[in-house]
Amino acid sequence: MAYDIKYRRRAIDHLAEGNTVRATSVIFQVSTSTLERWKSQLKETGGLAPKKRREAWRKIDPAKLKDYIKQHPDAYLKEIAKEFGCSDVAILKAFRRLKITRKKNYLVQGD
């Protein structure tokens, strides 16, 4: 969880008042390396906003997965995983991220 920008600003302002990094880290309960990183970020970018988290799709491209499911609606997870070069659990997690639910409709042979 990222610290609030106001909290970061107060810590940097406390440093700017002439306090040491160690004393500031004790007061604000953050590590000295965090304070140094915030100082350098403020110097380089001019802001203290936390970095945006980037969602990475490594092996499974969501558009390709959706297309594959449309073309092969009855494929098993292991078959899909073999096609994408990953594990069946990775396919299952990708389905959950994309909010894809699958239910196979089996034909039951009558009596």
C-alpha positions in Angstrom: 0.0 0.0 0.0 1.4 3.4 -1.0 1.7 6.3 1.4 -0.6 9.3 0.9 1.0 12.3 -1.0 0.3 14.6 2.0 2.1 12.2 4.3 5.1 12.1 2.0 5.0 15.9 1.7 5.0 16.3 5.5 8.0 14.0 5.8 10.0 15.8 3.2 9.1 19.2 4.7 10.3 17.9 8.1 13.6 17.0 6.4 13.8 20.4 4.8 13.5 22.1 8.2 16.9 20.8 9.1 16.1 17.5 10.8 18.1 14.4 10.1 17.0 11.5 7.9 17.2 9.1 10.8 15.1 11.3 13.2 12.5 11.9 10.4 12.4 8.1 9.8 11.6 7.5 13.4 9.0 10.2 13.6 7.2 9.2 10.4 7.9 5.4 10.9 9.3 4.9 7.4 12.8 3.6 6.5 15.6 5.9 5.7 15.9 4.5 2.2 12.2 5.4 1.6 12.9 9.0 2.6 15.9 9.1 0.3 13.8 7.7 -2.5 11.1 10.3 -1.9 13.7 13.1 -1.9 15.2 11.9 -5.2 11.7 11.4 -6.7 10.8 15.0 -5.8 14.1 16.3 -7.2 13.7 14.3 -10.5 10.0 14.6 -11.2 8.9 17.5 -9.1 6.1 15.4 -7.5 5.6 12.8 -4.8 2.8 10.7 -6.4 3.2 7.0 -6.1 4.0 5.1 -9.3 1.1 3.5 -11.2 1.0 -0.2 -11.0 1.3 -1.8 -14.4 -0.7 -4.9 -15.1 1.4 -7.3 -17.1 0.0 -10.0 -19.3 3.0 -12.2 -19.7 2.1 -15.2 -21.9 -1.6 -14.9 -22.1 -2.9 -12.0 -24.3 -6.5 -11.3 -23.2 -7.8 -10.6 -26.8 -6.2 -13.8 -28.1 -7.7 -15.8 -25.2 -11.2 -14.5 -25.9 -10.9 -15.3 -29.6 -9.6 -18.8 -28.8 -12.6 -19.4 -26.5 -15.0 -18.2 -29.2 -13.5 -20.6 -31.7 -13.1 -23.5 -29.3 -15.9 -23.2 -26.7 -15.6 -26.8 -25.5 -11.8 -26.8 -25.0 -10.5 -28.0 -21.7 -8.1 -25.9 -19.6 -5.2 -28.2 -20.4 -5.8 -27.8 -24.1 -6.0 -24.0 -23.9 -2.8 -24.0 -21.7 -1.0 -26.1 -24.3 -2.0 -23.6 -27.0 -0.7 -20.6 -25.0 2.4 -22.4 -23.6 1.5 -22.0 -19.9 -0.2 -24.0 -17.1 -3.9 -24.7 -16.8 -3.9 -22.8 -13.5 -2.6 -19.7 -15.4 -5.5 -20.0 -17.8 -8.0 -20.3 -14.9 -6.6 -17.2 -13.3 -6.8 -15.4 -16.6 -10.4 -16.4 -16.9 -11.0 -15.0 -13.4 -9.3 -11.7 -14.3 -11.4 -11.4 -17.4 -14.5 -12.5 -15.6 -15.1 -15.4 -18.0 -17.1 -18.2 -16.6 -17.5 -21.5 -18.4 -20.0 -24.2 -18.0 -20.0 -27.2 -20.2 -23.3 -28.5 -21.2 -23.1 -32.3 -21.3 -25.8 -34.2 -23.1 -27.2 -36.9 -20.8 -28.2 -40.0 -22.6 -31.8 -40.7 -21.8 -33.1 -44.0 -20.2 
